[in-house]
Amino acid sequence: MLPDLLKETVQYQGEYVAVPLNIHRVDWIWANPKVLDKVGVTPPQTWDEFNKTAEKIKAAGFIPLAHGGQPWQDVTLFEVVLLGIGGADFYKQVYLDLDQEALHSDTMIKVFDQMRKLSTYVDPGAPGREWNLATAMVMRGEAAMQIMGDWAKAEFLTAGLKYGEDFICVSAPSSGGYIINSDSFAMFQVSDEEQQKGQLLMASMLLDEDVQKEFNLLKGSIPARLGVSLEALTNAP
């Protein structure tokens, strides 16, 4: 019922400890096409292009990158750059293996160099800002782009904006692979039989096909459960 990667993620020592709700892709660029058109640029496909595009946007009087300077947002941005410059294998060496050679490599220096450049493309009000407030900056045309997971789609749609007209999204520059995230309900180990039945009922409800489809339509993600029709998601705005 679940993809192998999610099974591994929500198990501990071979036992399920959580129920996944969805699968998010994290490394997206959300952009205001009207701002891009005014500046005469297109969404960047490489980090070098990103920097050149950001400089043009900045020179035109717009904020190139809407960002919220909270720890999790900073880490998310770092991970996107890490994957984009180093690729999937390098990402695993750094995060899973804590490989010292990778951590001290020229590639890692390039990652930090890119992070330094990105810091010059955000506005002074970024520290502490919530992610959805950064999204609103793109909506209003104050900022051109935001690097954020696909949950940002729900913000744009809730505001009544139309994809292709008011906002667009493209993959963040990457040399291979993508970053996923899954929202999950964790459950404590209980001995009471009625509580165990309640947990099983909760799990079955969360993985119900209709619940998975409707929830993820609103959330901007795709179902965690295999076998759910993706037609409605594919045709969603």
QUITAZI-V69513 format. One record per backbone hydrogen bond with DSSP energy under -0.5 kcal/mol. NH is the residue of the N-H (numbers start at 1). CO is the residue of the C=O. E is the energy in kcal/mol with one decimal. If there is no record, write none. Layout:
nh	co	e
NH	CO	E
NH	CO	E
This chain:
nh	co	e
3	224	-0.7
7	3	-2.3
8	4	-2.2
9	5	-1.7
10	6	-2.3
11	8	-0.8
12	15	-2.9
15	12	-1.6
17	10	-2.7
18	10	-1.0
19	185	-2.3
20	18	-0.5
21	183	-3.5
22	183	-0.9
23	222	-2.2
24	181	-3.9
26	179	-2.9
27	179	-0.5
28	26	-1.8
28	148	-0.6
29	170	-3.2
30	28	-0.6
30	146	-3.3
31	168	-2.7
32	144	-2.2
33	31	-0.8
36	32	-2.0
37	33	-2.5
38	34	-2.1
39	35	-2.0
40	36	-1.8
41	36	-2.4
50	46	-2.2
51	47	-2.2
52	48	-2.1
53	49	-2.9
54	50	-2.9
55	51	-2.1
56	52	-1.7
57	53	-2.4
58	54	-2.7
59	55	-2.2
60	56	-1.3
61	58	-1.4
62	57	-2.1
63	142	-2.3
64	62	-0.6
65	121	-2.3
66	145	-3.5
69	67	-0.6
69	126	-3.2
70	68	-2.3
74	70	-2.7
75	71	-2.6
76	72	-2.3
77	73	-2.4
78	74	-2.3
79	75	-2.7
80	76	-2.2
81	77	-2.2
82	78	-2.9
83	79	-2.6
84	80	-2.5
85	81	-2.4
86	82	-2.5
87	83	-2.2
90	86	-0.6
91	87	-2.3
92	88	-2.2
93	89	-2.2
94	90	-2.1
95	91	-2.8
96	92	-2.0
97	92	-2.0
99	93	-2.8
103	99	-2.5
104	100	-1.5
105	102	-1.4
109	105	-1.5
110	106	-2.0
111	107	-1.8
112	108	-2.2
113	109	-2.3
114	110	-2.2
115	111	-2.2
116	112	-2.2
117	113	-1.9
118	114	-2.4
119	115	-1.7
120	116	-0.5
120	117	-1.4
121	118	-1.8
126	123	-1.7
128	69	-1.4
129	126	-2.3
133	130	-0.5
134	130	-1.4
135	131	-1.9
136	132	-1.9
137	133	-1.1
138	134	-1.2
139	135	-2.1
140	136	-2.4
141	137	-0.6
141	138	-0.7
142	137	-1.9
143	137	-1.8
144	63	-2.5
145	64	-1.3
146	30	-2.1
147	66	-0.5
148	28	-1.4
148	146	-0.7
150	25	-2.1
152	149	-1.9
153	150	-1.2
154	151	-0.8
155	151	-0.7
155	152	-0.6
156	152	-1.8
157	153	-2.5
158	154	-2.5
159	155	-1.5
160	157	-1.8
161	156	-2.2
164	167	-3.2
165	162	-1.2
166	162	-3.0
167	162	-1.2
168	31	-2.1
170	29	-2.1
172	27	-2.0
175	83	-0.8
181	24	-2.1
185	19	-2.7
186	184	-0.7
187	17	-2.8
196	192	-2.1
197	193	-2.1
198	194	-2.1
199	195	-2.3
200	196	-2.1
201	197	-2.4
202	198	-2.6
203	199	-2.6
204	200	-2.4
205	201	-2.2
206	202	-2.5
207	203	-1.7
208	205	-1.1
212	208	-2.9
213	209	-2.1
214	210	-2.8
215	211	-2.5
216	212	-1.7
217	213	-1.6
218	214	-1.4
219	215	-1.9
220	216	-1.8
221	216	-0.7
222	23	-2.0
224	21	-0.9
226	1	-3.8
228	225	-0.8
234	230	-2.8
235	231	-2.1
236	233	-0.6
